[in-house]
Amino acid sequence: MRQSFAWWSFTAGREVEPAAFLRQAAAAGAKGVEMLPHAHWPIARDLGLALVTDSGHKLEEGFNDPARHDALRDEVRRKIDRAAEGGVDAVIVFAGNRFGDGSDERAIEACVAGLSPVVAYAGGAGVRLLIELLNSKVDHPGQQCDRTAFGAAVVERVASPGLKLLYDGYHMQLMEGDLSRTIKANLDLIGHVHTAGAPGRRDLDDRQEINWRGIAGLLRHLGYDHWVGHEFIPRGEPIAALRQAIALFDGLEPAA
């Protein structure tokens, strides 16, 4: 299973030397890195780490608002161009915070209308788009794409292999739980998975409530072949935490 890690979460609050940290992450088994600052892209490539994701725009201001479509399309197209030039697999997009009457149906229609031409543009550039599921309970108050059903409706209506769900287990555990059944029901729509322990967004161990070992086994059983990105904030030494998470998803180590 292809596994990556989120640069922001593994370096949060830490002073790291980019080349040394990326080298250690690769030695720990990571095959890719996500949301890596642009200045560090050449380092990752030289180490054989795939550049897996880049953020397309601010998550609070998204495609649920038709008034933002023109500006967002321009911004995301620039990110797509940069991703294509740099060899990045996917660009992450967001529905945005609720506004007005907060209608989900209106917001879904707006996301479909706003994203469809950008998805086509991305396809021509060889880049995928991922719409991320986020929790609105703790980390992102007001976020509209806070349930699997919302994101799934957008992906289904755009109806292109160039747009998939970024299924974040941490966020969805806080919002709806039932992760295994939801993943199985929406597997064809999921193009990326993020991990983190819930409720604290920490290591994938027995101090959190998600059975990530079980989720890993389910993904292997279902033949999931996209990236799994670890996006948790390690309690202790980050490379050791990353190594443990990778081993867990490889079926080599139980949750400690």
LINJOFEN-V158392 format. One record per pair of residues at least 12 apart in sequence whose ideal C-beta (glycine too) atoms are under 10 Angstrom apart, sorted by the first residue. I is the first residue (numbers start at 1). GAP is how many residues later the second one is. If there is no record, write none. Layout:
[[I & GAP] [I & GAP]]
This chain:
[[1 & 30] [1 & 192] [1 & 215] [1 & 218] [1 & 219] [1 & 223] [1 & 224] [1 & 225] [1 & 226] [1 & 227] [1 & 245] [1 & 248] [1 & 249] [1 & 250] [2 & 28] [2 & 29] [2 & 30] [2 & 48] [2 & 50] [2 & 87] [2 & 222] [2 & 223] [2 & 224] [2 & 225] [2 & 226] [2 & 227] [2 & 247] [3 & 25] [3 & 26] [3 & 27] [3 & 28] [3 & 29] [3 & 49] [3 & 190] [3 & 192] [3 & 213] [3 & 224] [3 & 225] [3 & 226] [3 & 227] [3 & 239] [3 & 242] [3 & 243] [3 & 244] [3 & 245] [3 & 246] [3 & 247] [4 & 21] [4 & 26] [4 & 27] [4 & 28] [4 & 29] [4 & 30] [4 & 31] [4 & 32] [4 & 45] [4 & 46] [4 & 47] [4 & 48] [4 & 49] [4 & 85] [4 & 188] [4 & 190] [4 & 223] [4 & 224] [4 & 225] [4 & 226] [4 & 227] [4 & 238] [4 & 242] [5 & 17] [5 & 20] [5 & 23] [5 & 24] [5 & 25] [5 & 26] [5 & 27] [5 & 28] [5 & 29] [5 & 30] [5 & 31] [5 & 44] [5 & 47] [5 & 190] [5 & 223] [5 & 224] [5 & 225] [5 & 226] [5 & 227] [5 & 229] [5 & 233] [5 & 234] [5 & 236] [5 & 237] [5 & 240] [5 & 241] [6 & 27] [6 & 28] [6 & 29] [6 & 30] [6 & 46] [6 & 47] [6 & 188] [6 & 189] [6 & 190] [6 & 223] [6 & 224] [6 & 225] [6 & 226] [6 & 227] [7 & 14] [7 & 15] [7 & 18] [7 & 26] [7 & 27] [7 & 28] [7 & 29] [7 & 30] [7 & 33] [7 & 37] [7 & 224] [8 & 26] [8 & 27] [8 & 28] [8 & 29] [8 & 47] [8 & 223] [8 & 225] [9 & 25] [9 & 26] [9 & 185] [9 & 187] [9 & 192] [9 & 193] [9 & 220] [9 & 221] [9 & 222] [9 & 223] [9 & 224] [9 & 225] [9 & 229] [10 & 15] [10 & 20] [10 & 23] [10 & 24] [10 & 220] [10 & 221] [10 & 222] [10 & 223] [10 & 224] [10 & 228] [10 & 229] [10 & 231] [10 & 232] [11 & 25] [11 & 26] [11 & 222] [11 & 223] [11 & 227] [12 & 189] [12 & 220] [12 & 221] [12 & 222] [12 & 226] [13 & 220] [14 & 219] [14 & 220] [14 & 223] [14 & 224] [16 & 222] [18 & 18] [18 & 19] [18 & 21] [18 & 22] [18 & 25] [18 & 26] [19 & 21] [19 & 23] [19 & 24] [19 & 25] [19 & 27] [19 & 28] [20 & 23] [21 & 12] [21 & 19] [21 & 22] [21 & 217] [21 & 218] [22 & 14] [22 & 18] [22 & 21] [22 & 22] [22 & 24] [22 & 25] [22 & 27] [23 & 20] [23 & 21] [23 & 23] [23 & 24] [23 & 26] [24 & 214] [24 & 215] [24 & 216] [24 & 218] [24 & 219] [25 & 19] [25 & 22] [25 & 24] [25 & 213] [25 & 214] [25 & 217] [25 & 218] [25 & 221] [26 & 18] [26 & 21] [26 & 22] [26 & 23] [27 & 20] [27 & 212] [27 & 216] [28 & 210] [28 & 211] [28 & 212] [28 & 213] [28 & 214] [28 & 215] [28 & 216] [28 & 217] [28 & 218] [28 & 219] [29 & 213] [29 & 214] [29 & 216] [29 & 217] [29 & 218] [29 & 220] [29 & 221] [29 & 223] [30 & 14] [30 & 17] [30 & 19] [30 & 20] [30 & 22] [30 & 199] [30 & 200] [30 & 209] [30 & 212] [30 & 213] [30 & 215] [30 & 216] [31 & 17] [31 & 18] [31 & 19] [31 & 21] [31 & 196] [31 & 197] [31 & 215] [32 & 12] [32 & 16] [32 & 17] [32 & 18] [32 & 19] [32 & 20] [32 & 21] [32 & 56] [32 & 57] [32 & 195] [32 & 196] [32 & 197] [33 & 14] [33 & 16] [33 & 17] [33 & 18] [33 & 19] [33 & 20] [33 & 196] [34 & 16] [34 & 17] [34 & 18] [34 & 19] [34 & 20] [34 & 21] [34 & 54] [34 & 55] [34 & 56] [34 & 58] [34 & 158] [34 & 160] [34 & 193] [34 & 195] [34 & 196] [34 & 197] [35 & 16] [35 & 17] [35 & 18] [35 & 19] [35 & 20] [35 & 53] [35 & 57] [35 & 194] [35 & 196] [36 & 13] [36 & 15] [36 & 16] [36 & 17] [36 & 18] [36 & 50] [36 & 52] [37 & 17] [38 & 13] [38 & 16] [38 & 44] [38 & 48] [38 & 50] [41 & 13] [41 & 41] [41 & 44] [41 & 45] [41 & 46] [41 & 47] [42 & 44] [44 & 42] [44 & 43] [45 & 41] [45 & 42] [50 & 37] [50 & 38] [50 & 39] [50 & 177] [51 & 32] [51 & 35] [51 & 36] [51 & 37] [51 & 38] [51 & 39] [52 & 36] [52 & 37] [52 & 38] [52 & 140] [52 & 174] [52 & 175] [52 & 177] [53 & 30] [53 & 35] [53 & 36] [53 & 37] [53 & 38] [53 & 39] [53 & 75] [53 & 77] [53 & 79] [53 & 113] [53 & 139] [53 & 141] [53 & 174] [53 & 176] [53 & 178] [54 & 25] [54 & 26] [54 & 28] [54 & 29] [54 & 32] [54 & 34] [54 & 35] [54 & 36] [54 & 37] [54 & 38] [54 & 73] [55 & 21] [55 & 24] [55 & 36] [55 & 37] [55 & 38] [55 & 39] [55 & 77] [56 & 16] [56 & 19] [56 & 20] [56 & 21] [56 & 22] [56 & 23] [56 & 24] [56 & 27] [56 & 34] [56 & 35] [56 & 36] [56 & 37] [56 & 38] [56 & 62] [56 & 66] [56 & 73] [56 & 74] [56 & 75] [56 & 76] [57 & 14] [57 & 15] [57 & 16] [57 & 17] [57 & 18] [57 & 19] [57 & 21] [57 & 22] [57 & 34] [57 & 35] [57 & 36] [57 & 37] [57 & 39] [58 & 14] [58 & 17] [58 & 36] [58 & 38] [58 & 39] [59 & 33] [59 & 34] [59 & 35] [59 & 36] [59 & 37] [59 & 38] [59 & 73] [59 & 75] [59 & 80] [59 & 81] [59 & 84] [59 & 86] [60 & 34] [60 & 36] [60 & 37] [60 & 80] [60 & 81] [60 & 82] [60 & 83] [61 & 14] [61 & 33] [61 & 35] [61 & 36] [61 & 38] [62 & 31] [62 & 32] [62 & 33] [62 & 34] [62 & 35] [62 & 45] [62 & 48] [62 & 49] [62 & 52] [62 & 53] [62 & 69] [62 & 70] [62 & 81] [62 & 82] [62 & 83] [63 & 13] [63 & 30] [63 & 31] [63 & 32] [63 & 33] [63 & 44] [63 & 45] [63 & 47] [63 & 48] [63 & 49] [63 & 50] [63 & 51] [63 & 52] [63 & 53] [63 & 55] [63 & 68] [63 & 81] [63 & 82] [63 & 91] [64 & 30] [64 & 31] [64 & 32] [64 & 33] [64 & 34] [64 & 35] [64 & 36] [64 & 38] [64 & 39] [64 & 40] [64 & 42] [64 & 43] [64 & 44] [64 & 45] [64 & 46] [64 & 47] [64 & 50] [64 & 79] [64 & 80] [64 & 81] [64 & 86] [64 & 90] [65 & 30] [65 & 31] [65 & 32] [65 & 33] [65 & 34] [65 & 35] [65 & 42] [65 & 45] [65 & 46] [65 & 49] [65 & 79] [66 & 40] [66 & 43] [66 & 44] [66 & 45] [66 & 47] [66 & 48] [67 & 32] [67 & 43] [68 & 28] [68 & 42] [68 & 46] [69 & 41] [69 & 42] [69 & 44] [69 & 45] [69 & 46] [69 & 48] [69 & 49] [70 & 44] [72 & 21] [72 & 22] [72 & 24] [72 & 42] [72 & 43] [72 & 46] [73 & 41] [73 & 42] [73 & 44] [73 & 45] [73 & 48] [74 & 44] [75 & 18] [75 & 43] [76 & 15] [76 & 16] [76 & 17] [76 & 38] [76 & 39] [76 & 42] [76 & 43] [76 & 45] [76 & 46] [76 & 53] [77 & 14] [77 & 40] [77 & 41] [77 & 44] [77 & 45] [77 & 48] [79 & 12] [79 & 13] [79 & 14] [79 & 39] [79 & 43] [79 & 48] [79 & 50] [80 & 38] [80 & 39] [80 & 41] [80 & 42] [80 & 43] [80 & 44] [80 & 45] [80 & 46] [80 & 47] [80 & 48] [80 & 49] [81 & 40] [81 & 41] [81 & 44] [81 & 46] [82 & 43] [82 & 45] [83 & 39] [83 & 42] [83 & 43] [83 & 44] [83 & 45] [83 & 46] [84 & 38] [84 & 40] [84 & 41] [84 & 42] [84 & 43] [85 & 40] [87 & 39] [87 & 40] [88 & 39] [88 & 40] [89 & 37] [89 & 38] [89 & 39] [89 & 41] [89 & 102] [89 & 103] [89 & 137] [89 & 138] [90 & 32] [90 & 37] [90 & 38] [90 & 39] [90 & 40] [90 & 72] [90 & 73] [90 & 74] [90 & 76] [90 & 101] [90 & 102] [90 & 136] [90 & 137] [91 & 27] [91 & 31] [91 & 34] [91 & 36] [91 & 37] [91 & 38] [91 & 39] [92 & 36] [92 & 37] [92 & 38] [92 & 39] [92 & 40] [92 & 74] [92 & 100] [93 & 18] [93 & 21] [93 & 22] [93 & 25] [93 & 26] [93 & 29] [93 & 36] [93 & 37] [93 & 38] [93 & 39] [93 & 52] [93 & 61] [93 & 70] [93 & 73] [94 & 17] [94 & 36] [94 & 37] [94 & 38] [94 & 39] [94 & 40] [94 & 46] [94 & 49] [94 & 50] [94 & 51] [94 & 72] [95 & 12] [95 & 13] [95 & 15] [95 & 16] [95 & 19] [95 & 20] [95 & 36] [95 & 37] [95 & 38] [95 & 39] [95 & 48] [95 & 49] [95 & 50] [95 & 51] [95 & 55] [95 & 56] [95 & 59] [96 & 14] [96 & 15] [96 & 18] [96 & 46] [96 & 47] [96 & 48] [96 & 49] [97 & 39] [97 & 43] [97 & 44] [97 & 45] [97 & 46] [97 & 47] [97 & 48] [98 & 38] [98 & 43] [98 & 44] [98 & 45] [98 & 46] [98 & 47] [98 & 48] [99 & 43] [99 & 45] [102 & 40] [102 & 42] [103 & 41] [104 & 40] [104 & 41] [104 & 42] [104 & 43] [104 & 45] [104 & 46] [104 & 49] [105 & 45] [105 & 48] [107 & 37] [107 & 38] [107 & 43] [107 & 46] [107 & 47] [108 & 36] [108 & 37] [108 & 41] [108 & 42] [108 & 43] [108 & 44] [108 & 45] [108 & 46] [108 & 48] [108 & 49] [109 & 44] [109 & 45] [109 & 48] [110 & 34] [110 & 44] [111 & 20] [111 & 33] [111 & 34] [111 & 39] [111 & 40] [111 & 42] [111 & 43] [111 & 44] [111 & 46] [111 & 47] [111 & 52] [112 & 41] [112 & 42] [112 & 43] [112 & 44] [112 & 45] [112 & 46] [112 & 47] [112 & 51] [113 & 44] [113 & 45] [114 & 40] [114 & 44] [115 & 14] [115 & 16] [115 & 39] [115 & 40] [115 & 42] [115 & 43] [115 & 45] [115 & 47] [115 & 48] [116 & 38] [116 & 41] [116 & 42] [116 & 43] [116 & 44] [116 & 46] [116 & 47] [118 & 40] [118 & 44] [118 & 45] [119 & 12] [119 & 36] [119 & 39] [119 & 40] [119 & 41] [119 & 42] [119 & 43] [119 & 44] [120 & 38] [120 & 40] [120 & 42] [120 & 43] [121 & 41] [122 & 38] [122 & 40] [122 & 41] [123 & 37] [123 & 38] [123 & 39] [123 & 40] [124 & 38] [125 & 37] [126 & 36] [127 & 35] [128 & 32] [128 & 33] [128 & 34] [128 & 35] [128 & 36] [128 & 63] [128 & 64] [128 & 98] [129 & 26] [129 & 29] [129 & 31] [129 & 33] [129 & 34] [129 & 35] [129 & 37] [129 & 62] [130 & 21] [130 & 25] [130 & 32] [130 & 33] [130 & 34] [130 & 35] [130 & 36] [130 & 37] [130 & 60] [130 & 61] [130 & 62] [130 & 64] [130 & 96] [130 & 97] [131 & 14] [131 & 19] [131 & 20] [131 & 21] [131 & 23] [131 & 24] [131 & 27] [131 & 32] [131 & 33] [131 & 34] [131 & 35] [131 & 58] [131 & 60] [132 & 13] [132 & 19] [132 & 33] [132 & 34] [132 & 35] [132 & 36] [132 & 39] [132 & 60] [132 & 62] [133 & 12] [133 & 13] [133 & 14] [133 & 15] [133 & 16] [133 & 17] [133 & 18] [133 & 19] [133 & 32] [133 & 33] [133 & 34] [133 & 35] [133 & 36] [133 & 37] [133 & 38] [133 & 39] [133 & 42] [133 & 43] [133 & 49] [133 & 57] [133 & 61] [134 & 12] [134 & 17] [134 & 32] [134 & 34] [134 & 36] [134 & 37] [134 & 38] [134 & 40] [134 & 41] [135 & 12] [135 & 33] [135 & 35] [135 & 36] [135 & 37] [135 & 38] [135 & 39] [135 & 40] [135 & 41] [135 & 63] [135 & 64] [136 & 35] [136 & 38] [136 & 39] [137 & 34] [137 & 37] [137 & 38] [137 & 62] [138 & 32] [138 & 33] [138 & 36] [138 & 37] [138 & 60] [138 & 61] [138 & 63] [139 & 31] [139 & 32] [139 & 35] [139 & 62] [140 & 31] [143 & 28] [143 & 32] [145 & 20] [145 & 21] [145 & 26] [146 & 25] [146 & 26] [146 & 28] [146 & 29] [146 & 30] [147 & 24] [147 & 25] [147 & 28] [147 & 29] [147 & 35] [148 & 17] [148 & 19] [148 & 23] [148 & 24] [148 & 27] [148 & 28] [148 & 30] [148 & 31] [148 & 34] [148 & 35] [148 & 37] [148 & 38] [148 & 41] [148 & 42] [149 & 27] [149 & 33] [149 & 37] [151 & 12] [151 & 13] [151 & 14] [151 & 15] [151 & 16] [151 & 21] [151 & 35] [151 & 38] [151 & 39] [152 & 13] [152 & 15] [152 & 30] [152 & 33] [152 & 34] [152 & 36] [152 & 37] [152 & 38] [153 & 36] [154 & 35] [155 & 31] [155 & 33] [155 & 34] [155 & 35] [155 & 36] [156 & 30] [156 & 32] [156 & 33] [161 & 27] [161 & 30] [162 & 29] [163 & 26] [163 & 28] [164 & 24] [164 & 25] [164 & 26] [164 & 27] [164 & 28] [164 & 62] [165 & 21] [165 & 22] [165 & 23] [165 & 24] [165 & 25] [165 & 26] [165 & 27] [165 & 28] [166 & 24] [166 & 25] [166 & 26] [166 & 27] [166 & 28] [166 & 60] [166 & 61] [166 & 63] [166 & 65] [167 & 12] [167 & 15] [167 & 16] [167 & 19] [167 & 20] [167 & 22] [167 & 23] [167 & 24] [167 & 25] [167 & 26] [167 & 27] [167 & 59] [168 & 24] [168 & 25] [168 & 26] [168 & 27] [168 & 28] [168 & 61] [168 & 63] [169 & 13] [169 & 14] [169 & 24] [169 & 25] [169 & 26] [169 & 27] [169 & 28] [169 & 29] [169 & 35] [169 & 41] [169 & 43] [169 & 46] [169 & 59] [169 & 62] [170 & 24] [170 & 25] [170 & 26] [170 & 27] [170 & 28] [170 & 29] [170 & 30] [170 & 31] [170 & 32] [170 & 38] [170 & 40] [170 & 42] [170 & 61] [170 & 62] [171 & 23] [171 & 25] [171 & 27] [171 & 30] [171 & 60] [172 & 22] [172 & 26] [172 & 38] [173 & 23] [173 & 24] [173 & 25] [173 & 26] [173 & 35] [173 & 36] [173 & 37] [174 & 24] [174 & 25] [174 & 27] [177 & 21] [177 & 32] [177 & 33] [179 & 19] [179 & 31] [179 & 32] [179 & 33] [179 & 35] [179 & 36] [179 & 39] [180 & 31] [180 & 34] [180 & 35] [180 & 37] [180 & 38] [180 & 39] [181 & 37] [183 & 32] [183 & 35] [183 & 36] [183 & 39] [183 & 41] [184 & 34] [184 & 35] [184 & 37] [184 & 38] [187 & 31] [187 & 32] [187 & 35] [187 & 36] [187 & 37] [187 & 39] [190 & 29] [190 & 32] [190 & 34] [190 & 36] [191 & 33] [191 & 35] [191 & 36] [192 & 34] [192 & 35] [192 & 36] [192 & 37] [193 & 22] [193 & 23] [193 & 26] [193 & 31] [193 & 33] [193 & 34] [193 & 35] [193 & 36] [193 & 37] [193 & 38] [193 & 56] [194 & 33] [194 & 34] [194 & 35] [194 & 36] [194 & 37] [194 & 38] [195 & 15] [195 & 17] [195 & 20] [195 & 21] [195 & 33] [195 & 34] [195 & 35] [195 & 36] [195 & 37] [195 & 50] [195 & 53] [195 & 54] [196 & 12] [196 & 14] [196 & 16] [196 & 33] [196 & 34] [196 & 35] [196 & 36] [196 & 37] [196 & 49] [197 & 12] [197 & 13] [197 & 15] [197 & 35] [197 & 36] [197 & 38] [197 & 48] [197 & 58] [198 & 12] [198 & 14] [198 & 34] [200 & 32] [200 & 33] [200 & 35] [201 & 30] [201 & 31] [201 & 32] [202 & 30] [202 & 31] [202 & 32] [202 & 33] [202 & 34] [202 & 39] [203 & 27] [203 & 29] [203 & 30] [203 & 31] [203 & 32] [203 & 33] [203 & 35] [203 & 37] [203 & 38] [203 & 39] [203 & 41] [203 & 42] [203 & 45] [203 & 52] [203 & 53] [204 & 12] [204 & 26] [204 & 28] [204 & 37] [204 & 40] [204 & 41] [204 & 42] [204 & 44] [204 & 45] [204 & 51] [204 & 52] [205 & 27] [205 & 30] [205 & 36] [205 & 39] [205 & 40] [205 & 43] [205 & 49] [205 & 50] [205 & 51] [206 & 48] [206 & 49] [206 & 50] [207 & 28] [207 & 48] [207 & 49] [208 & 24] [208 & 47] [210 & 45] [211 & 44] [212 & 16] [212 & 18] [212 & 20] [212 & 33] [212 & 36] [212 & 37] [212 & 43] [213 & 35] [213 & 36] [213 & 38] [213 & 40] [213 & 41] [213 & 42] [214 & 41] [215 & 13] [215 & 33] [215 & 34] [216 & 12] [216 & 29] [216 & 32] [216 & 33] [216 & 34] [216 & 35] [216 & 39] [217 & 31] [217 & 32] [217 & 34] [219 & 30] [220 & 29] [220 & 30] [220 & 31] [228 & 17] [228 & 18] [228 & 21] [230 & 12] [230 & 14] [230 & 15] [230 & 16] [230 & 18] [230 & 19] [232 & 13] [244 & 12]]
